Amino acid sequence: MPEIKTLSSKIVYENRWMKVREDAIERADGTRSIYGVVEKPDFAVVAAVQDDVVYLVEQYRYPAGARYWELPQGSWGSGSGGADELARTELREETGIVAASWQHVGRLHEAYGYAIQSFDVFLATGLTFGTQELEAEELGLVCKGFGVAAAIEMIRRGVITDAVTVAAFGLLKMKDLV
């Protein structure tokens, strides 16, 4: 028997970006409870690096009520495709950058205690710079290059607090890619 068995499931909230469901569950010892689960599409995050410079984006994050620096990232809205295609699309749209070389660095879970969402981390190199193609939700997004050491120092100082960006940098450092 699994540690937790789903007895029933219902969607309690839904919009075009996410669903929240409530599951009635039974634990292995027979106790029953409910579990809330957030369903959001998987996404890609990209570290675009050239000449020891990494390109970050800064945008207003409504739930937190402020602007933050982070690696370019996003999920398919109405489109579809693989994680590598998504990474290429997000990098081009958010930064105007096209990369000649791509490396899949790893796949991580964003918050598996309450959500089913995962993300793929990519390293993009051999960069060519063009024009951003921002979506309505990204208006005001700024792209800027930072030395890799400076970006890591921004994480240490608490300037960069996006957990996805911090995890991606950790993975990149552990694999000696930045």
C-alpha positions as CSV (number, residue, x, y, z in Angstrom):
1,M,0.0,0.0,0.0
2,P,1.3,3.5,-0.8
3,E,2.1,5.8,2.1
4,I,-0.8,8.1,1.1
5,K,-3.8,7.0,-0.9
6,T,-6.0,9.5,-2.8
7,L,-9.7,8.9,-2.0
8,S,-11.1,11.7,-4.1
9,S,-10.0,14.9,-5.8
10,K,-11.7,18.1,-6.8
11,I,-10.6,21.4,-8.4
12,V,-11.3,24.2,-6.0
13,Y,-9.8,27.1,-8.1
14,E,-8.7,27.4,-11.7
15,N,-7.5,30.2,-14.0
16,R,-5.5,30.0,-17.3
17,W,-2.2,29.9,-15.3
18,M,-2.9,27.4,-12.5
19,K,-5.3,25.0,-10.8
20,V,-5.6,24.3,-7.1
21,R,-7.1,21.0,-6.2
22,E,-8.1,19.5,-2.8
23,D,-7.5,15.7,-2.4
24,A,-9.2,13.6,0.3
25,I,-6.4,11.3,1.4
26,E,-5.8,8.3,3.6
27,R,-2.4,7.6,5.2
28,A,-1.0,4.1,5.7
29,D,-2.1,4.1,9.3
30,G,-5.7,4.7,8.3
31,T,-6.0,8.4,9.3
32,R,-7.8,10.6,6.8
33,S,-7.1,14.2,5.9
34,I,-7.1,16.6,3.0
35,Y,-4.2,17.8,0.9
36,G,-4.0,21.0,-1.2
37,V,-2.1,20.7,-4.5
38,V,-1.1,23.5,-6.9
39,E,-1.0,22.4,-10.6
40,K,1.1,24.7,-12.8
41,P,2.9,23.8,-16.0
42,D,6.6,22.9,-15.9
43,F,9.0,25.7,-16.9
44,A,12.6,26.3,-18.1
45,V,15.3,28.6,-16.7
46,V,18.3,29.8,-18.7
47,A,21.8,30.9,-17.6
48,A,23.0,32.7,-20.7
49,V,26.8,33.2,-20.2
50,Q,29.4,34.7,-22.4
51,D,32.9,36.0,-21.4
52,D,32.1,35.4,-17.7
53,V,29.0,37.5,-18.0
54,V,25.6,36.1,-17.1
55,Y,22.4,37.9,-18.4
56,L,19.7,38.5,-15.8
57,V,16.3,40.0,-16.1
58,E,14.6,42.3,-13.6
59,Q,10.8,42.5,-13.5
60,Y,8.0,43.5,-11.2
61,R,6.7,40.5,-9.3
62,Y,3.1,41.3,-8.3
63,P,2.7,38.9,-5.4
64,A,5.9,40.2,-3.7
65,G,5.1,43.8,-4.7
66,A,8.6,44.7,-5.9
67,R,11.1,44.3,-8.8
68,Y,13.7,41.5,-8.6
69,W,16.7,40.2,-10.6
70,E,16.5,36.6,-11.8
71,L,17.6,34.3,-14.6
72,P,15.2,34.3,-17.6
73,Q,12.5,31.7,-17.1
74,G,9.0,30.8,-18.2
75,S,6.5,28.2,-19.2
76,W,4.4,27.6,-22.2
77,G,1.3,29.8,-22.3
78,S,-0.7,28.8,-25.3
79,G,2.2,27.1,-27.0
80,S,3.7,23.7,-26.5
81,G,6.9,21.9,-27.1
82,G,9.9,20.4,-25.3
83,A,11.9,22.0,-22.5
84,D,14.8,22.8,-24.8
85,E,12.5,24.7,-27.2
86,L,10.8,26.5,-24.3
87,A,14.3,27.6,-23.0
88,R,15.2,29.0,-26.5
89,T,11.9,30.8,-26.8
90,E,12.0,32.3,-23.3
91,L,15.6,33.5,-23.7
92,R,14.9,35.1,-27.1
93,E,11.6,36.8,-25.9
94,E,12.9,38.1,-22.6
95,T,16.4,39.1,-23.5
96,G,16.6,39.2,-27.3
97,I,19.5,36.7,-27.0
98,V,19.9,33.7,-29.3
99,A,22.5,31.0,-28.3
100,A,24.5,28.8,-30.5
101,S,25.2,26.2,-27.8
102,W,22.8,24.7,-25.3
103,Q,23.5,22.3,-22.3
104,H,20.8,20.8,-20.2
105,V,22.1,21.2,-16.6
106,G,19.4,19.4,-14.6
107,R,15.7,19.1,-13.7
108,L,14.5,20.3,-10.3
109,H,11.2,20.6,-8.4
110,E,10.1,24.0,-7.4
111,A,8.1,23.2,-4.3
112,Y,7.0,19.6,-4.2
113,G,5.5,20.0,-0.7
114,Y,2.4,21.6,-2.3
115,A,2.9,21.8,-6.1
116,I,3.5,19.5,-9.1
117,Q,5.7,22.0,-11.0
118,S,9.2,21.1,-12.1
119,F,11.8,23.1,-14.1
120,D,14.7,22.4,-16.4
121,V,17.9,24.4,-16.0
122,F,19.9,25.2,-19.2
123,L,23.2,26.8,-19.9
124,A,23.3,28.9,-23.1
125,T,26.6,30.0,-24.7
126,G,27.7,31.4,-28.0
127,L,25.4,34.3,-27.7
128,T,24.1,36.7,-30.3
129,F,22.2,39.8,-29.2
130,G,19.0,41.0,-30.7
131,T,15.7,42.7,-29.7
132,Q,13.4,41.6,-26.9
133,E,9.9,40.2,-27.7
134,L,8.1,40.9,-24.5
135,E,4.6,39.6,-23.7
136,A,2.0,41.8,-22.0
137,E,2.8,40.3,-18.5
138,E,6.5,41.1,-19.1
139,L,6.2,44.9,-19.9
140,G,8.9,46.8,-18.1
141,L,11.3,43.8,-18.0
142,V,14.9,44.8,-18.1
143,C,17.8,42.6,-19.2
144,K,21.4,43.3,-18.0
145,G,24.7,41.5,-18.0
146,F,26.5,40.9,-14.7
147,G,29.9,39.3,-14.1
148,V,29.2,35.8,-12.8
149,A,31.1,36.6,-9.6
150,A,29.0,39.7,-9.1
151,A,25.8,37.8,-9.7
152,I,26.8,35.2,-7.1
153,E,27.7,38.0,-4.7
154,M,24.1,39.4,-5.3
155,I,22.8,36.0,-4.1
156,R,25.1,36.1,-1.0
157,R,23.9,39.6,-0.1
158,G,20.3,38.8,-0.6
159,V,19.8,41.0,-3.6
160,I,18.8,38.0,-5.7
161,T,16.2,36.0,-3.7
162,D,14.4,34.0,-6.5
163,A,14.7,30.4,-5.3
164,V,14.8,29.1,-8.9
165,T,17.7,31.4,-9.8
166,V,19.6,30.5,-6.6
167,A,19.1,26.8,-7.2
168,A,20.1,27.1,-10.8
169,F,23.3,28.9,-9.9
170,G,24.0,26.3,-7.2
171,L,23.6,23.5,-9.8
172,L,25.8,25.4,-12.3
173,K,28.6,25.9,-9.7
174,M,28.4,22.3,-8.5
175,K,28.9,21.1,-12.1
176,D,31.7,23.7,-12.6
177,L,29.9,25.3,-15.5
178,V,30.2,28.9,-14.2
